[in-house]
Amino acid sequence: MICFTPYYILVIVSWIAHNYFDVGDWLNRLCAMLLYSNSIINPFIYAAKYREFQTGARRLLAKMKLIQQQ
């Protein structure tokens, strides 16, 4: 939510007041950077939060012989 909200606010404001509101290039880049950072952050959130994800990741890594299965 933190990553997507600024972008959608920017889109809505630009859509409503496109003749009166000029968005700077730096603001567009910042919002795009937040959107992309969401893809980087998601795996860490899943790994920290969901036991099923942790178990599945361990099994996958064990099959790839990258870790020892407990």
Buried (B, 14 or more C-beta within 10 A) or exposed (E): EEBEEBBEEBEEEBEEEEEEEEBEEEEEEBBEEBBEEBEEEEEEEBEEEEEEBEEEBBEEEEEEEEEEEE
